[in-house]
Amino acid sequence: MKYNKKVNLIKVKNIILLIIVILIITAIFLFPAKEKGGIPIDARLRYDERSLVEARYYQKLGDNLVQCNLCFRGCIIKEERRGTCRNRA
């Protein structure tokens, strides 16, 4: 009888530990840390004009639109934007 109680107690402790771990992991994904200090995101995304290169694998369609030919989707997007595959900028 004592053995049964010890086994049940170990199972209960393991279940509680598993629930706590699942809750912690869920909280990490639901409530991501806010950015603190550092360089603002917009500043990090700015590029020096000297480092910019004209994109390849596209066709100009007019009205500031281009068709991306980089992937199979062939997204029609505005110039300097990204399509579904996020490759064109």
N, C-alpha and C positions, 0 to 999 in steps of 0.2 A: 504494500500500500504506500509506503514512504517513497519507493522508487517512482511510482506513478505520479505522485504529487511533484517530485523534482522534475520529471520529464515535462509535465504540464506547465510548470513554472518556467522552465527554459523555453518552451514553445511560446508562451505568452510574452516573455521578454523579447524574444526574436521578432515576434509580430509587431510589438510596440516599437522596437528599434527600426524595423522596416518601414513602418508608417511614418516615423519621424524623418527618416532619410528621404522618403518620397515627398513629404511636405516641404523639406528644405530645398530639394531640387526644383519642385514646382514653384516655390517662392522666388528662386533665382531667375527663372525664365519669365515669370509674370511681372516681377518688379526689378528690371535691370538697373544697375547703378547709374546715377546721373553723372554726366561729364563734369569733372571738377578741374578748374584751372587750365593750364596748357593753352595751346593755340586754338582759337575758335574754329569750328568745322569749316566755315566759309573760307577762312584764310588758308586752311590746309588744302582746299580744293582749287585755289587759284594757281594758275601756272604762269610761268614767265613766258612771254610771247616768243622768245628765242627757242623754247623747247617744244613749241607746237608744230606739228607736221600735218599737212592735209591728209585726210583719210583716203583710203583706197577702197575699191570694190563697191562703188555706188554709182547711181545714175541720177543726174539732175532732172527733175520733172517740172520745174517752174513754180511760181508762187511760193518760193522759199521752201520747197519740198524736195526730198531726195528719196530714192528707193535703195535701201541697203541690200547688197548682194552677198553679204558675208556669211549668212546662214540660210537654211532652207525656207525660213518664214518670209523673207523679202519684204520686211516692214517698210511702210511709207511713213516717213517722219519729217519733222521740220529740221532744217539745217541746225547743226550744233546740239542735237538732242540724241537720246538713246532709244533704241528699239527694245523689243522683248528680250533679246539675248544680252542686252546691256553692253554691247561692244562698240557701237558707233557713238561718237561724241563730236 
